[in-house]
Structures are given as C-alpha cells and as structure tokens.
Amino acid sequence: PAPGRVRDSGKWQKPRFSRKALMKCCLVKWIIASTQPQDKDSSDSDLELSTVRHQPEGLDQLQAQTKFTRKELQSLYRGFKNECPSGMVDEDTFKTIYSQFFPQGDATTYAHFLFNAFDIDRNGSIRFEDFVIGLSVLLRGSVTEKLNWAFNLYDINKDGYITKEEMLAIMKSIYDMMGRYTYPCVRDEAPYEHVDKFFQKMDKNRDGVVTIEEFIETCQKDENIMNSMQLFENVI
C-alpha cells in the first residue's frame, strides 16, 4: 500500500512520506551539511578540540558513552563547530534548523520543546557532549532508552510526571510543524482525540498524571501507541 494509505480510520495515520524520504535526522543533516564544503583531514578534529571556547570531553570518552564510532563523532564535531564556534548551541539555532526542514508548518514550539529535552542542565545552551549523547539514544538506543527520552520530552516542566496538558502541547506542536503534509486531511481536533485516547490508556490509576513506569509499560504493551510514539522519531 502507498505510504499515505490508512488501514483503519480509527488508527494513527502515517505521514504522507516515508520516514526515510521525509528525513533521516534533521539535526544530523544540519551538522553534516555544514561540513560538505570543507575537505579537511579527519585528524584535524582532535587538534580543533583545544581551539574552541567550550572544549568537549575527549572523543574516547564520548565513544564510550554513545553508540557512535570515533569517525562519526569527528564528523559530528566538525559540523557542530562550524555551525556553533562557541561549542554551544542555543534555542534560536534549533528554531532556525526546524524552520528550514519544515517550511510548510510552524516549527517554533516544537523546536522549543525539543531544545529543552536536550538541555539537560537547563541553562539555555547545549554542549556538544549532551547533543551527541541525546542523538545516540534517539538514533541507536534501545526501545526502553528511546521511551525514557520521549518521556523526558513530554514531561515539559521536568517534574517526573506527564499531564494531559503537557502531552497535548507536544502533540499539537508536532501537528503544527508538520503542517498539511502530515496527514491527508488534518482536522483541528485530531491532536485532542489522540491525546485523550493515549492518556486514558497510560494513566492506569486515574490520578491525572502519567509516571515513567506507566508510560513505558503502556507503550511496550500497545502496538498502536508504540507506532504513534514513533512519530517523534520523524521529527528529530
């Protein structure tokens, strides 16, 4: 069947484009694109580590903490340094990246939420280390690692719980960013319907919030929710 076909009108409708066609990963594409004009020797990366204002941890340590190879880390670092000479990335940069990749929608709110998920220290900027550790989970992590990361994204105020309002805010920001290309026919109430359904299944004890345990257990047991949760993988 075509990528845009919907098997069951009650189920999540897949994006019009396949995940590979839509993007592999915006953040990686953004970084790698900035390295294309240059054809430097890869060994330069080690030397460059000492020249930026924020010096990242050694590549060996990052290789141990992530699922990237040394060569991949060197490529990512070179691109990161080209785009962010200070060694840090700020929220405005995230907004610019996602606006370029999703010109058909409004990416501002989603970029804000995504930035906060990467900004572990909550200080308004993301170091290269935090950036690649997050990317490693999203691109190569186990299902549980990815779900933990997704929970952190949905837990906007970082209090350890997801409220219905938080889930709706994230879901709506994804719809807004994807614009009219996300679904054959987007209805304004669609995000509300999805959140109502998901939240009801996740909030096992009906206390109005979803814990990390409830979130992971529900996602792993329910194939529809697991597939729907993967939408965020389309937009990293």
C-alpha positions as CSV (number, residue, x, y, z in Angstrom):
1,P,0.0,0.0,0.0
2,A,1.0,3.6,-0.6
3,P,2.7,5.4,2.4
4,G,-0.3,7.7,2.8
5,R,-2.9,4.9,2.9
6,V,-4.8,4.4,6.2
7,R,-5.7,0.9,7.0
8,D,-8.2,1.8,9.8
9,S,-9.7,5.2,10.1
10,G,-9.5,4.9,13.9
11,K,-5.8,4.4,13.9
12,W,-2.9,6.8,13.6
13,Q,-2.4,8.0,10.0
14,K,1.1,7.6,8.8
15,P,2.9,10.6,7.3
16,R,2.5,11.1,3.6
17,F,6.2,10.5,3.0
18,S,8.1,7.5,4.4
19,R,10.4,8.3,7.3
20,K,13.4,7.9,5.2
21,A,12.1,10.1,2.5
22,L,11.0,12.8,4.9
23,M,14.3,12.8,6.7
24,K,16.9,10.7,8.4
25,C,17.5,13.2,11.2
26,C,17.3,16.9,10.9
27,L,20.0,17.6,13.4
28,V,22.4,15.3,11.8
29,K,21.6,16.6,8.3
30,W,22.1,20.2,9.6
31,I,25.5,19.3,11.0
32,I,26.8,17.2,8.2
33,A,25.7,19.7,5.6
34,S,28.0,22.3,7.2
35,T,31.0,20.0,6.7
36,Q,30.4,19.4,3.0
37,P,32.2,22.4,1.5
38,Q,35.3,21.6,3.5
39,D,37.5,18.6,2.9
40,K,39.7,18.6,5.9
41,D,41.7,15.7,7.2
42,S,39.7,13.9,9.9
43,S,42.7,14.1,12.2
44,D,42.1,17.9,12.5
45,S,39.2,17.2,14.8
46,D,41.5,16.3,17.7
47,L,43.5,19.4,17.2
48,E,40.4,21.5,17.0
49,L,39.2,20.3,20.3
50,S,41.5,22.7,22.1
51,T,40.7,25.8,19.9
52,V,37.0,26.4,20.8
53,R,35.7,28.3,23.8
54,H,33.9,25.3,25.1
55,Q,36.1,22.3,25.0
56,P,34.2,19.0,24.8
57,E,35.2,15.8,26.6
58,G,37.7,13.6,24.8
59,L,36.4,11.6,21.8
60,D,37.4,8.4,23.6
61,Q,35.1,9.2,26.5
62,L,32.2,10.2,24.1
63,Q,32.7,7.0,22.1
64,A,32.3,5.0,25.3
65,Q,29.1,7.0,26.3
66,T,27.5,6.8,22.9
67,K,26.9,4.3,20.0
68,F,28.8,6.4,17.5
69,T,32.1,5.5,16.1
70,R,35.1,7.7,16.5
71,K,34.9,8.7,12.9
72,E,31.2,9.6,13.2
73,L,32.0,11.7,16.3
74,Q,34.7,13.5,14.5
75,S,32.3,14.3,11.6
76,L,29.6,15.5,14.0
77,Y,32.0,17.6,16.0
78,R,33.5,19.3,12.9
79,G,30.0,20.2,11.7
80,F,28.9,21.3,15.2
81,K,32.0,23.6,15.5
82,N,31.3,25.1,12.0
83,E,27.8,25.9,13.0
84,C,28.4,26.8,16.6
85,P,32.0,28.1,17.0
86,S,31.4,28.7,20.7
87,G,31.0,25.0,21.2
88,M,27.4,25.5,22.4
89,V,24.0,25.6,20.6
90,D,21.1,27.8,21.7
91,E,17.4,27.6,21.3
92,D,17.3,30.1,18.4
93,T,19.5,27.8,16.4
94,F,17.1,24.9,16.9
95,K,14.2,27.0,15.7
96,T,16.2,28.0,12.6
97,I,17.1,24.4,11.8
98,Y,13.5,23.1,12.1
99,S,12.0,26.1,10.2
100,Q,14.3,25.2,7.3
101,F,13.4,21.5,7.4
102,F,9.6,22.1,7.9
103,P,8.8,25.3,5.9
104,Q,5.2,24.1,5.4
105,G,4.4,24.4,9.1
106,D,5.3,26.4,12.2
107,A,8.2,24.7,13.9
108,T,8.8,27.2,16.7
109,T,7.0,25.5,19.5
110,Y,8.3,22.0,18.8
111,A,11.9,23.3,18.5
112,H,11.5,24.9,21.9
113,F,10.3,21.6,23.5
114,L,13.0,19.6,21.7
115,F,15.7,22.0,22.8
116,N,14.5,21.7,26.4
117,A,14.8,17.9,26.2
118,F,18.4,18.2,25.1
119,D,19.2,21.0,27.5
120,I,19.9,18.7,30.5
121,D,21.5,21.5,32.6
122,R,18.5,23.8,31.9
123,N,20.9,26.7,31.3
124,G,19.8,27.8,27.9
125,S,22.5,26.2,25.8
126,I,23.5,22.7,24.8
127,R,27.1,21.4,24.9
128,F,28.4,19.1,22.1
129,E,28.5,16.2,24.6
130,D,24.8,16.5,25.6
131,F,23.9,16.9,21.9
132,V,25.6,13.7,20.8
133,I,24.5,11.7,23.8
134,G,20.9,12.6,23.1
135,L,21.3,11.8,19.4
136,S,22.8,8.5,20.2
137,V,19.8,7.5,22.2
138,L,17.4,8.7,19.6
139,L,19.1,7.1,16.6
140,R,20.6,4.0,18.1
141,G,19.2,3.5,21.6
142,S,17.1,0.5,22.7
143,V,13.3,0.8,22.8
144,T,13.5,1.5,26.6
145,E,16.1,4.2,26.2
146,K,14.1,5.8,23.4
147,L,10.9,5.7,25.6
148,N,12.8,7.2,28.5
149,W,13.9,10.0,26.2
150,A,10.4,10.5,24.9
151,F,9.1,10.7,28.4
152,N,11.6,13.5,29.1
153,L,10.4,15.3,26.0
154,Y,6.7,15.1,27.1
155,D,7.5,16.0,30.7
156,I,7.8,19.7,29.9
157,N,8.2,21.0,33.4
158,K,10.6,18.1,34.3
159,D,8.7,17.2,37.5
160,G,8.7,13.5,36.7
161,Y,5.1,13.2,35.5
162,I,3.3,13.9,32.3
163,T,0.0,15.7,32.4
164,K,-2.7,15.6,29.7
165,E,-1.9,19.3,29.0
166,E,1.8,18.5,28.5
167,M,1.1,15.6,26.2
168,L,-1.3,17.8,24.2
169,A,1.2,20.7,23.9
170,I,3.8,18.4,22.4
171,M,1.4,16.6,20.1
172,K,-0.1,19.9,18.9
173,S,3.4,21.3,18.3
174,I,4.2,18.3,16.1
175,Y,1.0,18.7,14.1
176,D,1.7,22.5,13.7
177,M,5.2,21.8,12.5
178,M,4.3,19.0,10.0
179,G,1.6,21.2,8.5
180,R,-0.7,19.9,5.8
181,Y,1.8,17.2,4.7
182,T,1.4,15.2,7.9
183,Y,-2.0,13.7,7.1
184,P,-4.2,13.5,4.0
185,C,-6.7,15.6,6.0
186,V,-5.8,17.2,9.2
187,R,-8.6,18.2,11.5
188,D,-8.1,20.7,14.3
189,E,-9.4,18.3,16.9
190,A,-7.2,15.4,15.8
191,P,-4.4,16.1,18.4
192,Y,-7.0,16.3,21.2
193,E,-8.5,12.9,20.1
194,H,-5.1,11.2,20.1
195,V,-4.1,12.6,23.5
196,D,-7.5,11.6,25.0
197,K,-7.1,8.1,23.8
198,F,-3.4,7.8,24.8
199,F,-3.8,9.4,28.2
200,Q,-6.7,7.2,29.1
201,K,-4.6,4.1,28.4
202,M,-1.5,5.4,30.2
203,D,-3.0,6.8,33.3
204,K,-3.6,3.4,34.9
205,N,-4.5,4.6,38.4
206,R,-6.6,7.6,37.2
207,D,-4.7,10.1,39.2
208,G,-4.4,12.6,36.4
209,V,-0.7,12.2,35.7
210,V,1.4,9.6,33.9
211,T,4.5,8.2,35.5
212,I,7.6,6.9,33.7
213,E,6.6,3.4,34.6
214,E,3.0,3.8,33.3
215,F,4.4,5.4,30.1
216,I,6.9,2.7,29.3
217,E,4.6,-0.2,30.3
218,T,1.7,1.1,28.1
219,C,3.9,1.9,25.1
220,Q,5.5,-1.5,25.2
221,K,2.2,-3.4,25.5
222,D,0.2,-1.4,23.0
223,E,1.4,-1.6,19.4
224,N,-0.7,1.3,18.2
225,I,0.6,3.6,20.8
226,M,4.2,2.4,20.2
227,N,3.8,3.2,16.5
228,S,2.3,6.6,17.2
229,M,5.0,7.4,19.7
230,Q,7.5,6.9,16.8
231,L,6.1,10.0,15.2
232,F,8.6,12.0,17.2
233,E,11.4,10.0,15.6
234,N,10.3,11.5,12.3
235,V,10.9,15.0,13.6
236,I,14.2,14.8,15.5
